[in-house]
Amino acid sequence: MFGGLGFLLDGNMAVGVSGDALMVRLPADDEGAAAEPGVRPFEVGGRSMKGWLLIDPPGQEKAKDLRRWVDRGTTFARTLPPK
């Protein structure tokens, strides 16, 4: 779908890797996450995908930052119905 590696929980993608960026699935209305350092929208064909963000290396280099993003993505994925 996006040309990277994805990790699923109950059939729902939580996080993935696209190039050197971490891709995280969050609620579409989580506007605060998009304002964090190293974060940019995930775009496909020039369109921003709501509920998905890319975290560039500066925003996920430290183990605690990477863990925080993975936790956010997995926490959200667990709220979705299994596929």
Buried (B, 14 or more C-beta within 10 A) or exposed (E): EBEEEBBEBEEBBBBBBBEEBBBBBBEEEBEEBEEEEBBEEBEEEEEEBEEBBBBBEEBBEEEEBBEBBBEBBBEBBEEBEEE
